Every structure is written in structure tokens, then in C-alpha cells.
Amino acid sequence: MERLKTKDDESQIFKTGDFSIELNCQANNEYTKVSYPLKYGVFSRLETQDYIFEFNLNHEIRHAKSKKKNWIHPSEWLKRTMGNDWVYYSSGGYSGVYEALGEYYLPNLMYQTNSLLGGKPFNEKAIDEIVKNWHQMICQLPETHMPDRFSRWIDAIQQQTPEGLQKKAQQLFDISGSRVTVMPPDARHVDYNIIPLTISDGCLYKCRFCKIKNKKKFAVRSKQDIDTQIKQLRQLYDKDLINFNALFLGEHDALNSPCDLILKTAQDAYDAFEFQTSVMKKNYLFMFGSVDSFLNADQAFFETLNCLPFQTFINIGLESYDQSTLDILGKPITSEKVGLAFQKIQLINNTAANIEISCNFVMDETLPKSHYTALMSLVRESVNRTKPKGSVYLSPLTFGRPSRQVLYDFYKLKSMSRFPTFLYLIQRL
Ligand code: SF4
């Protein structure tokens, strides 16, 4: 596969009275947290009198917004994910987005999740119009004579139909055998632009409360299977691979895979996806771990991981430090082990500069008071000063029913926590 040479590739602009095209726009090359919309990587843009559409290097739509008066806010936009979902990024109107999520923009999803913030933007006419008709809109451009390069590009974006994009999303799911039903919360650092590579299936506990688990017994993939996935992912991401710098090792407990398999896969993927020449600065590695896989992973593993060319984020589901709550949740681990895992998390976070271990706890109105008392003993009383690293994510248990009380409880917990504390918004790829 040939890599796109972007350095010497000047962006090219074509304009008529009705629309304009800008090819190979080079946007920000580093993920940054700012309160205004930033675009990343290399992409091409079509702007009409009413709309702005952006396309990746495979000519697939990736962002869209309307310039009409009925668009909710000029700095908000729609993003299409690799799984072919539309996500609406909202800013104003919902106070406290940054405090709650650690990001300035709130992803509003088309499917039910555990979000406590946001409204129902997909019920808005202006948004619905784009989601349903974007392809028609780009196929109805007025006839204009334009240089070859631009007319070829227009042809190419028109060929990427909604049906074709849905098929491509299915191809992505087929590579590993299933869709990524939940991304780690830390993937927010790269706006969820991850390449998913499955090294093991299933999880250890099959907790009763969990809505994202599957029936698969935990099993490690063979090296050959992983190599095939890497090859197919390279083909699927194709020319747009250059815009990616983040790898997600799935599935729900990749950390329970043999250490050498994790390390070798991360390095192999880094090489195969040519992350060293990504237009995006830095490289990121994300995975989930469980209390047991994390406690079993030895010091030598973390030392080697720390030396890989990644900033690594491992998210551990602790859920509760209170035994009665763990029992209610049907999570077959002891609070004692949760405490030990929390201690070990601090050790790794204090010593490994390129690794951040984050953890999740659940939240719900129905949980006993002892859950919150125990949580405070970890996130407040176990340390005597504020920690810059080691995010604690609080995950509302209920889907599709935002609760003011739970949001209020979250802000209260956050104000008392000595760790960076955020809501975990469950999103699929
Ligand atoms: S919370 Fe984690 S370990 Fe428990 S069932 Fe869900 S995915 Fe599996």
C-alpha cells in the first residue's frame, strides 16, 4: 500500500459560486483539548452554500454540518465513525461538559447509552436532514467544468454511498468477528479514533449488572489470527491509515492475555500500521484489564510496556470497593482484591511515565451508601494530595434514563476525589 505524501502535497482549492472544494487540508497534528472545534489530520472538504462536508483519504464522509439558521450551534458538528454511526458533538447548552467528561465537546449518540448529559439532537430537523440525505446532497451539485483532479474527487466521494459505508463497517466488524461494543473511556484522548485489534475474546467474570458483556468464554487469539487481522485492517483503513495513531487491543480483558503476546502484538501493529509516519503526533495504546489480570501482570511486563513507542492507557473495571455492592452487582471478586488493585494502580502510575492505569466504579441511585463511603476511602482518604494522573471514571448503571440525582452525586464525588474524576460515557465503535 502506498502512503500518501503529505508534506509536499499542497492543499488544492477549487471554487465556483455554488460550492468549493479543498483537497488535502492539513489540520492539527496533535489531539488537543480546546473549547473550540479543531480538525485533525489530512482530509478534503466540500462546502456548499448550506453545508460543509469533510471526507477522509478514502473519500468516505467523516464530518458534516449545516450553515443554515436552524443548525443548533455553529461550532457543533456531526461525525461519522468507522462503525458507521453518526455522533453529534455538542458544546454549549450543557454546562459542565468539560468537568464531567474531561473534554469540551459532548458526543451525543444515536443509540441508548448511560449518558447523563445532553438532549436529543437527532430529533432536530437540521441534523436528521444531513444524516438521511447527505449523499443525495453531494450528488446534486450543479454541473460545472472543473479541473480533472477535482471532478475525479467528486466522482470518488459520490461513489461512497451510505450502503457501501455500512458494508465497510460490517467488514471492520468481520475482521475480528464482532463489533467493539464498548471503547475504553481513555480513548477520548484521541477522539475515539482507534484501530481495533482483538487479541482475546470475552472476559473472566460475566458480572450480572454488565450490559456490554457477551457469552464468549475468555479465550486468547492465536498469533496467526492476530496477524491476519492486522493485514486486513491495513487494507481496510487503506489510504486513511496515515491519520491514525491509536491502537485498541480488544476485547474486554486484553490484559489477561499472555504478556509477551500483548507486547509483541503492540509492536507488530505499530510497524504494520506505520504509526511512526502517521500525520498525528504521538502514539496511543488502549486496552481493558480486570482486577485479576492486572494483579497477575508482573513488574517486568509494565517495565517493557513503558518502553514501547506508545502512551499506554489500561482501564480496569473495579466497580466497587464495598463487598455488599459487589454482591449486588454480581461481580465475582472481593473488595479486598479491589483494594489491592487500587494500590497497584498507584504504584504503576507513580513510576511508569508512559503508562496510565485508569479505573471504573459504578454509580446508581439504588446502590447502598456503603458503596460511596468505600469509594471515598480510596479516591480521597488513601492519598493525601491531589493526583494529576490515574483517572477515575464513574459509570452510571442505567441506560437511556439520565438522572439529575446521579449527576448531582457525580459532581459531589468529583469535588471530593483527589484523582481526575470523570463520567464514563459508554460508546461503541
Ligand atoms: S464488567 Fe467487565 S468483567 Fe464484568 S461482565 Fe462486563 S466486561 Fe465482563
Boltz pocket constraint, residues with backbone or C-beta under 6 A from the ligand:
constraints:
  - pocket:
      binder: B
      contacts: [[A, 203], [A, 204], [A, 205], [A, 206], [A, 207], [A, 208], [A, 210], [A, 211], [A, 212], [A, 213], [A, 252], [A, 290], [A, 317]]
      max_distance: 6.0
